[in-house]
Amino acid sequence: MPSRTVAVLSDIHGVLPALEAVLAEPDVAAADRIVLTGDLAAGPQPVETLDALAALGDRAVWVRGNADRELVEYAATGTMATDDPVARWAAGQLRKDQLTLLAELPTSVVLDIAGLGPTVFCHATPRDDEEVVVVDSRLDRWSEVLAGLDHAVRTVVCGHTHMPYARLAHRRLVVNPGSVGMPYGGAGAHWALLGPGVSLRVTDFDVDAACVRVGRESGFPEAAEWADYYLRSRASDADALALMAPRDGRRV
């Protein structure tokens, strides 16, 4: 039987106050499933964030993001593809069971959702965990990244770029819920509710208090500065799009 409602939380990035605010939403509490589309722990409260997600039990459906993969790689090898101080710190905080959990996550899952049919959930694109597509990606780019999907799949849900949107691409509905913990273009914890349609949501919370809490509770040396920048969404959507455009294969 298709799920009636599915809440989608992406790119939490170890920000516990933002996650707690979303989990307290009545529509999230009532959802049949909660899908986590990756980049869950690379941030200032990685252990606590994964523990909160694990407490969701069987309602949660997990997908691994590129940052989750990199945490596992760094913990094992001491090297990381990206130069991200908070991610390197977070990798050293995670327990062995948490690293094992992240290592074993799938890169995509398919759920049948009322009104949307078979829906693929991934982190960046169905074929790659760090490819970039955005709301105005050209249609031939979408042809590339969606190639190989089963014809029955009419909806694709991805994260990675931290900017929410819903658009059609070659008769498929593509949804990005935005970021719970590191939003670009506007403060608040961004997520989506699916079934029978698509609703992009923003949960407001006390950002001032959250910044203080992250700075106080995290052991990351630059936690206060990190929280001030990301929780207040000091990067605009225009800033983010300018940075990501070359990775989308377009000319700037």
Buried (B, 14 or more C-beta within 10 A) or exposed (E): EBBBBBBBBBBBBBBBBBBBBBBEBEBBEEBBBBBBBBBBBBBBBBBBBBEBBEEBEEEBBBBBBBBBBBBBBBBEEEEBEEEBEBBBBBBEBBEEEBBEBBBEBEBBBBBEBBEBBBBBBBBBBBBBBBBBBBBEBEEEBBEBBBEEBEEEBBBBBBBBBBBBBBBEBEEBBBBBBBBBBBBBBEBBBBBBBBBEEBBBBBBEBEBEEBBBBBBEEBEBEBBBEBBBBBBBBEBEBEEBBEBBBEEBBBEE
